[in-house]
Amino acid sequence: MDQNPAVRARAVSKSFGDVVALDTVDLDVTAGQIHGLIGPNGAGKTTLLGLLLGLAIADRGELEILGTTIGRTLSVPEGVADFVDGPGLYPSLTPRRNLRALASLRGYGAANVDDALEQVGLGDVADDPVRGFSLGMWQRLGLAAALLTEPRLLVLDEPANGLDPAGTRHVHQVLSRLASDGAAVVLSSHRMDDLAALCSEVTILNTGRVVFSGPISKLAVESGDLEYRLRVSHPELARQIATATPDVRLQPVDVRALRPEPDAIIVRAPMPVMDELVTRLVREGVAVRELAPVIQPLEAAFLALTGTETDRSSVSDQEKSR
């Protein structure tokens, strides 16, 4: 796998009038890597994506894309593709005709059209008019359009928006295949489950500044105490054992849950301490049938680093809506 940098930013800043969108941002994205970009609304994600795509110019700092220094012009080197604002396609045309027209317009031929449609799972509807497509199908068609150039850097904003499970699987497979072939992918999304499944590294922005950048595994370790849900064979005994285990705090079960779980307990503890708790439970004859964080480590770290407030009930509602 190519380990050359696809993106290298150092102290990049960008303002719009009195509004500072990016403040001395550093970013490193390696070829063959899917890099997640996270932040609350207004954090600077869209501005940073715009810089990577040549849609805006940094006020200060250094930016290199695919080995090319980006200067004071609105341009990026060949090999950069994007799917940010949704596909600009003709509703009356079929996916195949849309992509052929797009390929002709951009001057790179139509040899990859059928392959791109197959990759995103639209081969069976390649000759159906796209006006009847769902939002998820439009999303996949937009990704197929980005694939036509065989990009070395692919920049995506919320590519899983509107996708059903099958569509999500197709998108994940496409992005994973691109990375394994040596392309770099920058993926901005609010869906923490997608980011955790796909990304090896993430950058978290808040009010224009980088508050974390690095491997997800490091972020999970540094996220501190997390709440875990355990489904067990003997919940009362499990509560007693949890209460007696150092650094484990038993949490109240949410009585507002739509589906109460009488065999579940919720505890709060650092990740390493959970190993000790599970060992104690099993030793005392309590079967652990399920162990899962109430909030995924990536989401918990995001909330902590960006100062976003939440509670278990709102998280539970989000989980039910997925």
Residue pairs with C-beta under 8 A, 6 or more apart in sequence:
1 31
1 32
1 180
1 182
2 31
2 32
2 182
3 30
3 31
3 32
4 30
4 31
4 67
5 28
5 29
5 30
5 31
5 64
5 67
6 29
6 30
6 31
6 33
6 65
6 66
6 152
6 153
6 183
6 184
7 27
7 28
7 29
7 35
7 52
7 63
7 64
7 65
7 153
7 184
7 186
8 27
8 28
8 29
8 62
8 63
8 64
9 25
9 26
9 27
9 28
9 51
9 61
9 62
9 63
9 64
10 26
10 61
10 62
10 63
11 24
11 25
11 26
11 60
11 61
11 62
12 22
12 24
12 25
12 26
12 27
12 48
12 51
12 58
12 60
12 61
12 62
12 63
13 20
13 22
13 23
13 24
13 25
13 58
13 59
13 60
13 61
14 20
14 21
14 22
14 44
14 47
14 51
14 56
14 58
14 59
15 21
15 59
20 208
21 44
21 47
21 208
22 44
22 47
22 48
22 51
22 58
22 208
23 44
23 207
23 208
23 209
24 61
24 209
25 44
25 48
25 61
25 205
25 208
25 209
25 210
26 210
26 213
27 48
27 203
27 210
27 213
28 213
29 35
29 153
29 184
29 186
29 201
30 184
31 152
31 182
31 183
31 184
32 179
32 180
32 181
32 182
32 183
32 184
33 179
33 184
33 185
33 200
33 201
34 175
34 176
34 179
34 184
34 185
34 187
34 198
34 199
34 200
35 184
35 185
35 186
35 187
35 199
35 200
35 201
35 202
35 203
36 187
36 188
36 189
36 195
36 198
36 199
36 201
36 202
36 203
36 216
37 45
37 48
37 49
37 186
37 187
37 188
37 202
37 203
37 205
38 45
38 188
38 189
38 190
38 192
38 195
38 202
38 203
38 204
38 205
38 302
39 45
39 204
39 205
39 206
39 306
40 206
40 306
40 308
42 207
43 205
43 206
43 207
43 208
43 306
44 205
44 207
44 208
44 209
45 157
45 188
45 205
46 157
46 188
47 56
48 205
49 82
49 84
49 155
49 157
49 186
49 188
50 56
51 57
51 58
51 63
51 70
52 65
52 76
52 80
52 153
52 155
52 186
53 76
53 80
53 82
53 84
53 155
54 70
54 73
54 74
54 75
54 76
54 80
55 74
56 74
57 72
57 73
57 74
58 70
62 69
63 69
63 70
64 70
65 76
65 77
65 80
65 153
66 77
66 79
66 80
66 152
66 153
67 77
68 76
68 77
70 76
79 149
79 151
79 152
79 153
80 151
80 152
80 153
80 154
80 155
81 146
81 147
81 148
81 149
81 151
81 153
81 154
81 155
82 146
82 154
82 155
82 156
83 142
83 143
83 145
83 146
83 154
83 155
83 156
83 157
83 159
84 155
84 156
84 157
85 157
86 138
86 139
86 142
87 138
87 141
87 142
87 145
89 98
89 102
89 130
89 138
89 141
89 142
89 145
90 97
90 98
90 101
90 130
91 129
91 130
91 131
92 129
92 131
93 101
93 129
93 130
94 126
94 127
94 128
94 129
94 130
95 117
95 122
95 125
95 126
95 127
95 128
95 130
95 141
95 144
96 113
96 114
96 117
96 126
96 127
98 130
98 141
98 145
99 110
99 113
99 116
99 117
99 141
99 144
99 145
99 148
100 110
100 113
102 145
102 148
103 109
103 110
103 112
103 113
103 148
104 110
106 148
106 149
108 148
108 149
112 147
112 148
112 150
113 148
114 123
114 126
116 144
116 145
116 147
116 148
117 123
117 126
117 144
119 144
119 147
119 170
119 173
119 174
119 177
120 140
120 141
120 143
120 144
120 147
120 170
120 171
120 174
121 140
121 166
121 167
121 170
122 137
122 140
122 141
122 144
125 133
125 137
130 137
130 138
130 141
133 141
134 162
135 161
135 162
136 161
136 162
136 163
136 164
136 167
137 167
138 162
139 159
139 160
139 161
139 162
139 163
139 167
139 171
140 163
140 167
140 170
140 171
142 159
143 156
143 159
143 171
143 174
146 154
146 156
147 174
147 178
151 178
151 183
152 182
152 183
152 184
153 183
153 184
153 185
153 186
154 175
154 178
154 183
154 184
154 185
154 186
155 185
155 186
156 175
156 185
156 186
156 187
156 188
156 189
157 188
157 189
158 188
158 189
158 190
158 191
159 171
159 175
159 187
159 189
160 167
160 168
160 171
160 189
160 191
160 194
163 171
168 194
172 194
172 197
172 198
175 185
175 187
175 198
176 198
178 185
179 185
187 194
187 195
187 198
187 199
189 195
192 296
192 298
192 299
192 302
193 296
193 322
195 202
195 216
195 298
196 216
196 296
196 297
196 298
199 216
200 215
200 216
201 213
201 214
201 215
201 216
202 212
202 213
202 214
202 216
202 219
202 298
203 210
203 212
203 213
204 210
204 211
204 212
204 213
204 301
204 302
204 305
204 306
205 211
206 305
206 306
206 307
211 305
211 306
212 219
212 301
212 305
216 297
216 298
219 297
219 298
219 301
220 271
220 297
220 298
220 301
221 271
222 301
223 271
223 297
223 300
223 301
223 304
224 270
224 304
225 249
225 268
225 269
225 270
226 268
226 269
226 270
226 271
226 293
226 294
226 295
226 297
226 300
227 251
227 266
227 267
227 268
227 293
227 294
227 295
227 312
228 266
228 267
228 268
228 269
228 274
228 291
228 292
228 293
228 294
229 261
229 264
229 265
229 266
229 290
229 291
229 292
229 293
229 294
230 238
230 264
230 265
230 266
230 267
230 281
230 288
230 290
230 291
231 261
231 263
231 264
231 288
231 289
231 290
232 238
232 263
232 264
232 265
232 281
232 286
232 287
232 288
232 289
233 263
233 286
233 287
233 289
234 285
234 286
234 287
235 262
235 263
235 264
235 265
237 284
237 285
237 286
238 265
238 281
238 286
239 250
239 265
241 277
241 280
241 281
241 284
241 286
242 248
242 250
242 265
242 267
242 277
243 250
245 269
245 273
245 276
245 277
245 280
246 273
247 269
247 270
247 273
248 267
248 268
248 269
248 273
248 277
249 267
249 268
249 269
250 265
250 266
250 267
251 266
251 267
251 268
252 266
253 260
253 261
253 264
253 265
253 266
254 266
254 312
254 313
254 316
256 313
257 316
258 320
263 289
264 290
266 294
267 274
267 277
269 277
271 297
274 291
278 288
278 291
281 288
282 288
293 300
294 312
294 315
294 316
295 303
295 310
295 315
299 315
302 308
303 309
303 310
